[in-house]
C-alpha cells in the first residue's frame, strides 16, 4: 500500500507529541498500525513499551489483528491495544487492588437509582427512560474537568433553573434541581457498597496517578509511547490521565477529527483538539484530508455542510477518485409514503443489501420502516439495541389498551392504563384477577362519580373494538385524552412534551401496517426476526452515531426534518454545531450513493425540512 506525503509524515514522526487530523475515509487506522511498526522496527522501541488506546473493544481487537497481519506475528503481540476503560481498570487492579467484583453491573446501577428516587420522591413515578437519562447525566457529570464541575454547581450551566446561562461544554438534559438532589445520594449508596462504575474508574485512576508518584513512574516506564485513536471523542478526565501517563517525554501520538466529534452527551469535548496544540506548542501536526472512501459528489456535499461550523480546524478536502457518484435530496408527503416507497426501492435494487444502509437520528425511528421491510420480506440487521420502541413505556400503555380492546380483562392491563389519562381510579379497585364492568359497578354503589368514570372507560374500550390499530391509536390520543396526559406528565417530569410526542408518533407509525390488534403486537414482538435468520446479505439499519467508522456503497438518511435533525434538544449554537457534525458523520459513510430523505407532514401536521438541507441545496 502506497501512502501519501501526509500519511508518511505521520507514520515516520520521531519522538515527542504529534497531532494527526484525519478526515473521513483518510486511512487513519492504517496510519496508526504502520506507525506502531515504525516504532518497533525503525526506532527499536520494545513492543511492551507501546500503548494504543481506542474507545471500543471491537476497534482495539481489529487494530491488534491488523498489526499481527502486518508483522506476520502468529501469536499475541506485546503491544497493548486497549480501550480507555480497560486501561484504567488494569492500572487500578494491578496498583490499587480492585477486582472485577468491584464494578457495578447496569442492573445494579438501576436498582440503586430506583431506591434513591423512591426515597427522595415517593409520590413521583419514574419510567425507565427517565432512569436512563439520569444515569447518563451522572456519567456525563463525572467526565467533566474540575472547572466545568465548579461552573455547574455555581449555576453557569443550563437546566431548568437558568435557561439563559448556557455553557458550550455542558447543558443539563434533566432538571438541575433533580440532579442536585439525586447525585450525592446515589454516590453515597455506591460508596456504601464499596463499588464503582466505569466513570469512577477514570476518576480514581487519575487520582491514583496524581497522588502516588511511584505508581505513576511505574506506568510511565511501562508505556513510553502512547497512541490515541478517535482523539476527538476523548473527555477532559481521560485527556488529563493520558497527559500524566505521557510524562515529560510526551511521546503522545493522537489521531482524530474535530468534525467527527459527536459524543458531547457522554463528555467528549471537541475543543480538546485545539487544547492539545496549546498544551504541546511544539507538537508535530499533519492533516489527512484525502478521502479514499467516497465519490466526489458525496465528499463535496459533506464539505458544504461542515463548513457552516465555526468552531473547527480548517481543512481542504480532496478525493482519491474522480468518480462523481450520486447525491440526492428527496421529499415525501409523510412517513407512511417515505417508508413504503423506500422499502420498494430497496427490494428492487441490484446493489447487494449488505452494501446498503438506512441511517436515522434516534433508536425509536425505524419502527414503521421495519414493518414495511417485513412486508417485502427484506432481511436486515440492526446495530445496537433494536427493541427500544417496544420496550418504551408508552408502547406498553398502547399495547394494554389494544389488549383490552381485543377482549382481554386481566388485572395488569387495567392497572396499566387506569390512570393514563388520570381518572382518579384507586388501584385497590382492581383486585380480581379478571376485571368485569358489572362487578366494578357493584363495588362502587353510592360512588356515582367513580361509576361514571368506569362506565366511560368501558365505553372507550368498546369503541376501540370496532377500529383498526391506526384508528384506535388516534382515538386513544384524542378522544380518550392520552395526549393531554402526556402534556401533564412532561411538566411533572421536567422534560419537553415534544420529546414524548415524537415517541408517540413513532408508535403510531407502526400501527399503519397492521389490520388487527393481535397482528400489530405480533409484528412488534417479531419485528427483528428477519435480522436473526443469519442471512449474509441483509440491509444495514442503525443510528447516525452507530454508523461511525463504517462505510457502504449506498446510504439513505431518513426523516431529515426539524426536531430530529437537528434534534429538538439542541438549543445553543454549540449544540447545533454538534448536530451538524452528527449529520456529517452519517453522510460520510456513503461511498458511491447518498440519499437524504425528508417529509412534508408528520402526524397530519406540516413539518419543515432540516435547516441543514438548506445548506446543502
Helices and strands as residue ranges (DSSP letters): H 5-11, E 18-22, H 28-41, G 47-49, E 50-54, H 57-71, E 80-83, H 84-96, G 100-102, H 106-120, H 128-142, H 146-153, H 176-192, H 198-211, H 213-222, E 225-228, G 231-233, H 236-246, E 252-256, G 258-260, G 264-266, H 271-279, E 284-288, E 290-291, H 296-306, E 318-319, E 326-332, H 335-348, G 353-355, E 356-360, H 367-375, E 380-382, H 388-391, H 393-405, H 411-417, G 427-429, H 437-443, H 448-465, H 469-478, H 482-493, H 497-511, H 517-525, G 529-532, E 539-543, G 545-547, E 552-557, H 573-587, E 590-599, E 601-602, E 605-606, H 611-616
